[in-house]
Amino acid sequence: MPSRTHRTLMIALATLSLLSPAPAFAVPAPEHVAAAADATWDTDRAAAAYSANPGAVTASGSENPGTTPGLAFDGDASTRWSSQFADDAWIRIDLGATLRIDRVVLDWEAAYGKRYVLEASRNGTDWTPFFTETSGSGGSVTAHTYPQEVTGRYVRLRGVERATAYGYSLYAFKVYGGEPAPASTTRTNLALNHPAYSNLYQHAGNSPAFVTDGGWPADLKADSTRWSSDWNADRWISVDLGATSTINTVDLYWEAAYAVDYQLQVSDDNRTWRTVYQPSAAEVAARRADVKSPADAVGRHDSVTLPQPATGRYVRMLGKERRSFYNPAPATAQFGYSLYEFQVWGTGGSAAAYPALPGEQSGTYRTTFFDDFTGASLDRSKWRVVRTGQEMGPVNGESQAYVDNTDNISTENGSLLLKAKYCKGCTQAGGGTYDLTSGRIDTHTKFDFTYGRVSARMKLPVGDGFWPAFWLLGSNVDDPSVSWPASGETDIMENIGYGDWTSTALHGPGYSADGNIGARQTYPAGGRADQWHTYAVEWTPTAMRFYVDDALVQETTRNKLESTRGQWVFDHSQYVILNLALGGAYPAGWNKVTTPYWGLPQSSVDRVAAGGVRAEVDWVRVEQKS
């Protein structure tokens, strides 16, 4: 075997010393070696191998001789480093080589960091932050780096503010990463630890970065490092080899959710793609027939020798058809695509880096959209009226039909009124019969925009199950290859009938529905939802900041969202929505009402029938930088 030319480790090393049992990851079985006969393999190259040298660790100090910094890297979950009692304490590891860092895991003791920064350095002097925590709560924290470019020999945790009167205390500080494949004149896996991309992925723990980390489970079944798309057939994953390369073999190590049909493609510019391989009709038919329950299904290894060598810098797997599973038999279901490892064998290649992420915008805010509803009726040059059965279908278990009627949508005394109405069995919409109607308007096709400060002054109805909302939705939500939550949703204000609080939230892949990134805000000094308040969000390329009456109530940065939850899908246009829903999943989750409507009790229905249940909007404004 030739000598090893690159490494993939979960590392904190100066001298290699294996400190934990061998992981489920392994070198390929003999048949896999045969499929890539010129490969260079090593048993410690799997991404889950934990190697460390406690002597390579330094820190600003320790609480006592029993809590020295090396104890955070000794592989023993019962020992720990504890700093001196200072906010600016730090701990640093020398990895022994400059590596691409995939993720860092921090296992905190009770004395954890409220605010801290993870940083990387090539020389131990100049540091680049890659994860910032502003409201830590201890426990185990995994900070993924994707899609940032994070390379360095040194990794440091720098404290900013302690959560307790003690220091910072870590049972474990784990750094995962590997050495990218360099340019090669001999046949090698050019994709190892190189940048990987996909159109959409499930969450931070299944990002594209995992397909080039060098690890996969021997049984092709374990939930180990893997990319997983969302549940859509039109999904792809690609690898940047760094330079034009000659490619002769591609190895795909699939989890059970493999592609029945797919194309392998190459590109010189990451835009124009050439198909170089697709399974035959017979192969597709055989893969399609392999239907099992999720519990019984396993993955597969596709070792594809191209019909003739291909040249390109980028290589992509484009999914065409997903595998089916019994759910249970005879019914079937489909999930996404799930790939442990994407290997590209050939010659060429070079160093490659993830592109820099967008920074903050410069310029001064100016108003680009405004409506104060002073006209005699809704200004339809600015707003689209949304109707159940036309522009949208029933959602969230809500009880109302949205209709285009002045009884539900009107202007009065300089305010927009969205009004709830009750009439037993009076409304036919979208193939259903409704007792309740309400209003919903949006700016889609009238004013779709990217980034800005969006605000509205509103007065809300209070009562169980009344659900007014002021929010933004991604303009690509109606594209069937995207849909929700991949479109992104920004809830600036939601209220479900409680007088003393509202909520804010972000929804996207890996953080949607009940798993959203959100917060509740209680009005200060006895304020109530049925009084006038201003609700706002500042949406930038790097963060979402939510406000109630100019007080910051939630801040979510792109850095923290992508490091810990999932893909940032707020880099394309959204549009403004105002609506008044009645009942549904969100109110029912709180008030537990099931009759006469889900989330809407009879007392609230009686109030709607009596008239006067309405959300009022004084004005809506969008400001953008120029």
Secondary structure, 3 states (H helix, E strand, C coil): CCCCCCCEEEEECCCCCECCCCCCECCCCHHHHHHCCCCCCCHHHCCCCEEECHHHEEECCCCCCCCCHHHHHCCCCCCCEECCCCCCCEEEEEEEEEEEEEEEEEEECCCCEEEEEEEEECCCCCCEEEEEECCCCCCEEEEECCCCCCEEEEEEEEEEEECCCCCCEEEEEEEEEECCCCCEEEEEECCCCCCEEECCCCCHHHCHHHHHCCCCECCCCCCCCCEECCCCCCCEEEEEEEEEEEEEEEEEEECCCCEEEEEEEEECCCCCEEEEECCCHHHHHHHHHCCECCCCCCCCEEEEEEEEEEEEEEEEEEEEEECEEECCCCCEEECCCEEEEEEEEEEECCCCCCCCCCCCCCCCEEEEEEECCCCCCCCCCCCEECCECCCECCCCCCCEEECCCCCCEEEECCEEEEECEEEEEEEEECCEEEEEEECEEECCCCCCECCEEEEEEEECCCCCCEEEEEEEEECCCCCCCCCCCCCCEEEEEECCCCCCEEEEEEEECCECHHHCEEEEEECHHHCCCCCCEEEEEEECCCEEEEEECCEEEEEEEHHHHHHHCCCCCCCCCEEEEEEEEECCHHHHHHHCCCCCECCECHHHHHHHHHCCCEEEEEEEEEEEEC
